[in-house]
């Protein structure tokens, strides 16, 4: 019989992916890690049976959390990634030759090591880039203690359960704001608002108190089922209103060839459906 991996993140909704071949199954100090192959999505990473990323659709998530703030900013040199142990976020950030330095803070070194072995396509050599400084530490502790100066901070967290819970707190967001350089941008993963409205509402409450410009933008990622995923956006600058013409120029200069991102998608992602806009208050 064919095995299935069933994600039960939500109380009244579940999704399953067929497991053609199980490649890795092990528990670390923090979580259970599994990698398996699926005919549609390729290799799939789950943490405690919740899908984190897949070879098939990871580019949507990673591109939208990197290219949107970096191209909107226009002069990002120093970027911080909190989480992102699979290396996909670093892969996309480092495609920008204009970025001089990336600090990646991952709580679980085990995630990095097995991703290099079992999901090498996600990092695509990013861990070998001399611009990347990998720090194995708790992201909340790092943000509290860092001197900052980051142009863009990307919070690539798991759901607010277990080790990832602290990355959704007002205190963490306050420390992250302090770590931004003037005009800097903080972006966050905020779940699927149709099924996880509190994730977005709570983050937006904190962002509204902290930032002059607080909102979210959306992207549809097949394995994050239940509708489009929301990404929080916080900044004291005006980067969100960068015009399409300017974005197109920066995009062309960067020489990117994304799977999902385009400057037009970038602008459209901030157009929110009514139910999402109401969650922002």
C-alpha positions as CSV (number, residue, x, y, z in Angstrom):
1,X,0.0,0.0,0.0
2,X,1.1,3.5,-0.7
3,X,2.0,5.6,2.4
4,X,0.7,9.1,2.9
5,X,2.0,11.9,5.1
6,X,-0.9,13.7,6.7
7,X,-0.6,17.2,8.1
8,X,-3.0,18.0,10.9
9,X,-2.0,21.5,11.6
10,X,-5.6,22.7,11.7
11,X,-8.3,21.3,14.0
12,X,-10.9,20.7,11.2
13,X,-8.8,20.5,8.0
14,X,-6.0,18.2,6.9
15,X,-4.0,17.7,3.7
16,X,-2.1,14.6,2.7
17,X,0.9,14.0,0.3
18,X,1.7,10.6,-1.1
19,X,5.1,9.2,0.1
20,X,6.7,7.4,-2.8
21,X,10.0,7.0,-1.0
22,X,11.1,8.0,2.6
23,X,14.6,9.3,2.5
24,X,15.1,10.6,6.1
25,X,13.2,10.2,9.4
26,X,14.9,11.4,12.6
27,X,14.1,13.4,15.7
28,X,16.5,16.1,16.9
29,X,16.4,18.0,20.2
30,X,13.8,20.4,18.8
31,X,11.7,18.5,16.3
32,X,11.0,15.5,14.1
33,X,12.5,15.9,10.6
34,X,11.3,13.9,7.6
35,X,12.2,14.0,3.9
36,X,10.3,12.0,1.3
37,X,9.7,12.0,-2.4
38,X,6.3,12.8,-4.0
39,X,5.5,12.5,-7.7
40,X,4.3,16.1,-8.1
41,X,6.4,18.0,-5.5
42,X,9.6,16.1,-5.6
43,X,11.4,16.0,-2.3
44,X,9.3,17.2,0.6
45,X,10.5,18.4,4.1
46,X,8.2,18.1,7.1
47,X,8.8,19.2,10.7
48,X,6.5,17.3,13.1
49,X,4.5,16.2,10.0
50,X,3.8,19.8,8.9
51,X,5.0,20.6,5.4
52,X,7.8,23.2,5.5
53,X,9.1,23.2,1.9
54,X,9.2,21.1,-1.3
55,X,11.4,21.1,-4.4
56,X,8.3,21.7,-6.5
57,X,6.9,24.9,-5.1
58,X,9.4,26.3,-2.7
59,X,10.5,29.0,-5.2
60,X,7.2,30.8,-4.8
61,X,7.6,31.2,-1.0
62,X,11.3,32.0,-1.1
63,X,11.1,34.5,-4.0
64,X,8.3,36.5,-2.5
65,X,10.0,36.8,0.9
66,X,13.3,38.0,-0.7
67,X,12.7,39.8,-4.0
68,X,9.8,41.8,-2.8
69,X,11.6,43.6,0.1
70,X,15.0,43.7,-1.7
71,X,13.8,45.2,-4.9
72,X,11.4,47.5,-3.1
73,X,14.3,48.8,-0.9
74,X,16.6,49.3,-3.9
75,X,19.8,49.5,-2.0
76,X,19.9,46.6,0.4
77,X,23.4,45.6,1.3
78,X,23.0,43.8,4.6
79,X,20.2,41.2,5.0
80,X,19.3,39.0,8.0
81,X,17.4,35.7,7.7
82,X,15.9,34.3,10.8
83,X,15.2,30.6,10.3
84,X,15.5,29.2,6.8
85,X,17.6,26.2,7.7
86,X,16.9,24.5,4.3
87,X,18.9,27.3,2.6
88,X,16.2,28.3,0.1
89,X,15.9,31.8,1.5
90,X,19.6,32.3,1.4
91,X,19.7,31.0,-2.2
92,X,17.3,33.7,-3.3
93,X,18.8,36.6,-1.3
94,X,22.3,35.7,-2.7
95,X,21.1,36.0,-6.3
96,X,21.3,39.7,-5.7
97,X,24.9,40.7,-6.4
98,X,24.2,44.0,-4.7
99,X,23.8,42.3,-1.4
100,X,27.2,42.3,0.4
101,X,26.4,40.3,3.5
102,X,23.8,37.9,4.7
103,X,23.4,36.8,8.3
104,X,21.4,33.6,8.7
105,X,20.3,32.6,12.2
106,X,19.0,29.1,12.5
107,X,18.1,27.5,15.9
108,X,18.7,23.9,14.8
109,X,22.0,23.0,13.1
110,X,20.6,19.6,12.3
111,X,18.2,21.2,9.8
112,X,21.1,22.7,8.0
113,X,23.2,19.6,7.8
114,X,20.5,17.3,6.6
115,X,19.2,19.9,4.1
116,X,22.7,19.9,2.6
117,X,22.5,16.2,2.2
118,X,18.9,15.5,1.4
119,X,17.6,18.8,-0.1
120,X,20.7,20.2,-1.9
121,X,18.5,21.7,-4.7
122,X,17.0,24.1,-2.2
123,X,20.2,25.8,-1.1
124,X,21.9,25.3,-4.5
125,X,25.3,26.1,-3.1
126,X,24.2,29.1,-0.9
127,X,25.9,27.7,2.2
128,X,29.3,27.9,0.3
129,X,28.8,31.6,-0.6
130,X,31.4,33.7,1.3
131,X,28.8,36.4,1.8
132,X,26.8,34.1,4.0
133,X,27.4,34.1,7.8
134,X,25.5,31.1,9.3
135,X,24.8,31.5,13.0
136,X,23.4,28.6,15.0
137,X,21.4,30.3,17.7
138,X,17.9,31.1,18.9
139,X,16.5,33.8,16.6
140,X,14.9,35.7,19.4
141,X,18.1,35.8,21.5
142,X,20.1,36.9,18.5
143,X,17.7,39.7,17.6
144,X,17.7,40.9,21.2
145,X,21.5,41.1,21.3
146,X,22.4,42.2,17.8
147,X,23.6,45.7,17.0
148,X,21.5,45.5,13.8
149,X,22.0,47.8,10.9
150,X,20.2,45.4,8.5
151,X,18.5,46.8,5.4
152,X,16.1,43.8,5.2
153,X,15.2,41.3,7.9
154,X,13.3,38.1,6.7
155,X,11.6,36.0,9.3
156,X,11.3,32.5,7.8
157,X,9.7,30.9,10.8
158,X,7.7,27.8,11.3
159,X,4.2,28.1,12.6
160,X,3.8,29.7,16.1
161,X,4.1,26.3,17.8
162,X,7.2,25.1,19.8
163,X,10.5,26.8,18.9
164,X,8.9,29.1,16.4
165,X,6.3,30.6,18.8
166,X,8.7,33.2,20.2
167,X,9.2,34.7,16.7
168,X,5.6,35.9,16.7
169,X,5.7,38.0,19.8
170,X,5.5,41.8,20.2
171,X,8.9,41.7,22.0
172,X,10.6,39.9,19.1
173,X,9.2,42.4,16.6
174,X,10.3,45.3,18.7
175,X,13.9,43.9,18.8
176,X,13.7,43.3,15.0
177,X,12.7,46.9,14.3
178,X,15.6,48.1,16.4
179,X,17.9,46.0,14.3
180,X,16.8,47.6,11.1
181,X,18.9,50.4,9.4
182,X,17.0,53.6,8.5
183,X,14.5,52.8,5.8
184,X,14.8,49.1,6.5
185,X,12.1,46.5,5.9
186,X,10.9,43.6,8.1
187,X,9.0,40.8,6.4
188,X,7.5,37.8,8.1
189,X,5.7,34.5,7.3
190,X,2.2,34.8,8.7
191,X,0.4,31.6,7.6
192,X,-2.7,31.1,5.5
193,X,-5.2,33.8,6.8
194,X,-8.3,31.9,5.8
195,X,-7.4,29.1,8.2
196,X,-4.9,30.9,10.5
197,X,-6.4,34.4,10.9
198,X,-4.9,35.0,14.4
199,X,-1.3,34.7,13.0
200,X,-1.9,37.7,10.8
201,X,-4.0,39.7,13.1
202,X,-1.6,39.4,16.0
203,X,1.4,40.4,13.8
204,X,-0.4,43.3,12.3
205,X,-1.4,44.6,15.7
206,X,2.3,44.7,16.6
207,X,3.4,46.1,13.3
208,X,0.9,48.9,13.4
209,X,2.2,50.0,16.8
210,X,5.9,49.8,15.6
211,X,6.0,50.9,12.0
212,X,4.8,53.9,9.9
213,X,3.9,51.4,7.1
214,X,2.4,48.1,8.3
215,X,0.5,45.8,6.0
216,X,0.8,42.4,4.4
217,X,1.1,40.9,0.9
218,X,0.0,37.6,-0.5
219,X,1.2,34.6,-2.6
220,X,-0.5,31.3,-3.4
221,X,1.7,28.3,-2.6
222,X,0.1,24.9,-3.3
223,X,1.5,22.9,-0.3
224,X,0.5,25.7,2.1
225,X,-3.1,24.8,1.5
226,X,-6.2,26.8,2.4
227,X,-5.8,29.9,0.2
228,X,-3.1,32.4,-0.3
229,X,-0.3,32.8,2.3
230,X,0.2,36.2,4.0
231,X,3.6,37.9,4.5
232,X,3.8,40.7,7.0
233,X,5.5,44.0,5.9
234,X,6.8,46.6,8.3
235,X,8.9,49.7,7.5
236,X,9.3,53.3,8.5
237,X,10.2,54.1,4.9
238,X,8.2,54.4,1.7
239,X,9.6,51.4,-0.2
240,X,6.2,49.7,-0.6
241,X,5.1,52.5,-2.9
242,X,8.1,52.0,-5.3
243,X,6.6,52.4,-8.8
244,X,6.3,49.5,-11.3
245,X,8.7,51.2,-13.7
246,X,11.3,51.5,-11.0
247,X,10.8,47.8,-9.9
248,X,11.1,46.7,-13.5
249,X,14.4,48.6,-13.9
250,X,15.8,47.1,-10.7
251,X,14.6,43.6,-11.7
252,X,16.3,43.9,-15.1
253,X,19.5,45.1,-13.5
254,X,19.5,42.3,-11.0
255,X,19.4,39.7,-13.9
256,X,16.9,37.5,-12.1
257,X,15.0,34.7,-13.8
258,X,12.4,33.7,-11.2
259,X,9.9,30.9,-11.2
260,X,7.1,33.1,-9.8
261,X,8.1,36.6,-9.0
262,X,7.7,39.5,-11.5
263,X,7.5,43.2,-10.8
264,X,3.8,43.2,-11.7
265,X,3.1,40.3,-9.3
266,X,5.1,42.3,-6.7
267,X,2.7,45.2,-7.0
268,X,-0.4,43.1,-7.2
269,X,0.5,41.1,-4.1
270,X,-0.4,44.1,-1.9
271,X,-3.9,44.2,-3.3
272,X,-5.8,42.4,-0.5
273,X,-9.1,40.5,-0.6
274,X,-11.8,41.9,1.7
275,X,-11.5,39.1,4.3
276,X,-7.7,39.7,4.6
277,X,-8.0,43.5,4.7
278,X,-10.5,43.1,7.6
279,X,-8.0,41.0,9.5
280,X,-5.6,44.0,9.3
281,X,-8.3,46.2,11.1
